[in-house]
């Protein structure tokens, strides 16, 4: 590993630092209280967007939840959460760029609703489809998308 990657101030779009994870109880309550949700198998997706304050950076924050009712053993719940977090980490960069461009904070909760553990490939495919859907629903007609499509 080279020296640049170890410095604490250096962040790439391929990592999942603490400020991109939703962990404060107040923020989670706001997400589930004011956010809008929809089903997207194997997830229940809840999204809450709001303008970033002037002194705070734009954020894309993420939460994953797996029910004890569906997976009784913690080992299985943790496996699902690891798979979902990894797929999200690899495929969040486009949403992150758009959040920064539009100066909004974008909170997303993924509640895993399937009763079986899907393979990583299936989960990653669903995360990519979800990312595309979120882009189309929350950032429609973005003028910079036309230049990347050429």
VMD Tcl script that draws the C-alpha trace (Angstrom):
set ca {
  {0.00 0.00 0.00}
  {1.45 3.36 -0.91}
  {1.70 6.30 1.44}
  {-1.17 8.31 -0.13}
  {-3.77 5.68 0.68}
  {-2.88 5.60 4.36}
  {-3.26 9.29 5.11}
  {-6.43 9.95 7.10}
  {-7.48 12.97 5.01}
  {-7.45 11.12 1.69}
  {-10.82 9.72 0.64}
  {-11.74 7.98 -2.58}
  {-15.21 7.16 -3.82}
  {-14.51 3.46 -3.26}
  {-14.45 3.50 0.54}
  {-17.25 3.74 3.11}
  {-16.10 6.13 5.84}
  {-18.09 6.74 9.01}
  {-19.54 10.01 7.73}
  {-21.20 8.05 4.89}
  {-22.86 5.63 7.32}
  {-26.07 6.53 9.08}
  {-25.51 5.81 12.76}
  {-27.01 8.58 14.91}
  {-30.38 7.73 16.42}
  {-31.77 11.20 15.67}
  {-30.84 10.92 11.98}
  {-32.31 7.41 11.72}
  {-35.57 8.55 13.31}
  {-35.74 11.45 10.85}
  {-35.09 9.09 7.93}
  {-37.86 6.66 8.88}
  {-40.21 9.44 10.04}
  {-39.96 11.86 7.12}
  {-38.47 9.65 4.40}
  {-40.28 8.10 1.49}
  {-40.14 4.36 1.00}
  {-40.69 1.81 -1.73}
  {-40.14 -1.90 -2.23}
  {-37.32 -3.04 -4.49}
  {-36.75 -6.77 -4.01}
  {-34.86 -7.88 -1.93}
  {-35.03 -4.54 -0.11}
  {-37.43 -2.09 1.41}
  {-35.81 1.24 0.52}
  {-36.39 4.43 2.54}
  {-34.96 7.70 1.21}
  {-34.82 11.14 2.82}
  {-33.21 14.10 1.06}
  {-32.60 17.62 2.30}
  {-30.44 20.58 1.39}
  {-27.02 20.66 2.96}
  {-26.34 23.56 5.27}
  {-23.78 26.10 4.09}
  {-21.05 25.04 6.50}
  {-21.67 21.28 6.16}
  {-20.64 19.17 3.16}
  {-23.11 17.25 1.01}
  {-23.38 13.63 2.09}
  {-24.65 10.31 0.84}
  {-25.41 8.37 4.01}
  {-26.37 4.72 4.11}
  {-27.92 2.22 6.54}
  {-28.55 -1.50 6.13}
  {-30.88 -3.52 8.34}
  {-31.64 -7.25 8.47}
  {-34.52 -8.57 10.55}
  {-34.14 -11.14 13.32}
  {-37.53 -12.43 12.27}
  {-36.17 -13.50 8.86}
  {-32.67 -14.58 9.97}
  {-32.59 -15.90 13.52}
  {-28.81 -16.38 13.66}
  {-26.55 -13.33 13.95}
  {-24.00 -14.99 11.66}
  {-26.49 -14.96 8.78}
  {-27.63 -11.38 9.50}
  {-24.04 -10.18 9.57}
  {-23.27 -12.02 6.31}
  {-26.16 -10.27 4.54}
  {-25.10 -6.88 5.92}
  {-21.50 -7.42 4.76}
  {-22.64 -8.37 1.24}
  {-24.98 -5.37 0.96}
  {-22.41 -2.90 2.37}
  {-19.74 -4.13 -0.06}
  {-22.07 -3.87 -3.07}
  {-23.13 -0.36 -1.96}
  {-19.52 0.72 -1.40}
  {-18.55 -0.29 -4.93}
  {-21.56 1.28 -6.66}
  {-22.30 4.52 -4.78}
  {-19.87 6.84 -6.58}
  {-22.33 8.24 -9.14}
  {-24.90 9.11 -6.46}
  {-22.17 10.67 -4.32}
  {-21.04 12.93 -7.17}
  {-24.61 14.07 -7.83}
  {-25.20 14.80 -4.13}
  {-22.12 17.01 -4.11}
  {-23.12 18.72 -7.36}
  {-26.66 19.49 -6.15}
  {-25.54 20.26 -2.57}
  {-27.96 17.87 -0.88}
  {-27.69 15.26 1.84}
  {-29.14 11.96 0.69}
  {-29.99 9.38 3.37}
  {-30.79 5.82 2.27}
  {-31.92 2.86 4.37}
  {-31.97 -0.63 2.89}
  {-34.03 -3.12 4.87}
  {-33.33 -6.63 3.60}
  {-36.69 -8.38 3.15}
  {-35.79 -11.60 1.34}
  {-35.97 -14.85 3.32}
  {-32.85 -16.36 1.73}
  {-29.32 -15.02 1.41}
  {-28.80 -14.03 -2.21}
  {-25.37 -14.39 -3.80}
  {-23.07 -11.38 -3.91}
  {-23.53 -11.13 -7.69}
  {-27.33 -10.95 -7.33}
  {-27.11 -8.36 -4.55}
  {-24.65 -6.24 -6.52}
  {-26.91 -6.40 -9.59}
  {-29.87 -5.21 -7.47}
  {-27.78 -2.41 -5.91}
  {-26.77 -1.21 -9.39}
  {-30.42 -1.22 -10.50}
  {-31.40 0.61 -7.32}
  {-28.67 3.22 -7.84}
  {-29.93 3.82 -11.38}
  {-33.51 4.15 -10.12}
  {-32.48 6.62 -7.39}
  {-30.52 8.64 -9.97}
  {-33.51 8.79 -12.31}
  {-36.04 9.61 -9.56}
  {-34.05 12.16 -7.55}
  {-31.77 13.68 -10.21}
  {-33.83 13.69 -13.43}
  {-32.56 15.55 -16.48}
  {-29.14 16.27 -15.06}
  {-27.40 18.36 -17.74}
  {-23.98 16.76 -17.08}
  {-25.31 13.25 -17.79}
  {-25.63 14.06 -21.49}
  {-21.89 14.61 -21.82}
  {-21.05 11.27 -20.20}
  {-23.46 9.37 -22.46}
  {-21.56 10.30 -25.65}
}
mol new
graphics top color blue
foreach p $ca { graphics top sphere $p radius 0.5 }
foreach p [lrange $ca 0 end-1] q [lrange $ca 1 end] { graphics top cylinder $p $q radius 0.2 }
display resetview
